[in-house]
Amino acid sequence: MAADLCAIEVAFGLPHKQRLVALEVPSGTTAREAVALADLPHLFPELPRETFDNAPLGIFGQAIRDPARHVVAPGDRVEVYRPLLIDPKVARRERAKRQAGSAD
């Protein structure tokens, strides 16, 4: 039944490659299930499957506290977040040190 389906998108990106997967999922699908249905490991074979299994998720930039229980709504864009490689505060501090050093 078409009324039982919900049109959503799942988004993931790397600095050099981004994908937005349009899906029609059954009503009641959770954000974590939607990510599994998007089959991102197939689209990003250079990453280990675990990258997507427990990644933090959000909807339109708002983090989801419990993706395994958060039911998606029609039109939602589920975003899969990459882990930070460096703390933003540390990165800013390092940049400021480099800039201060080059000003001499």
Secondary structure, DSSP 4 states (H G I P E B T S, - for coil): -GGGEEEEEEEEEETTEEEEEEEEEETT-BHHHHHHHHTHHHH-TTS-THHHHS--EEETTEEPS-TTT-B--TT-EEEEPPPPSS-HHHHHHHHHHHHHHHT-
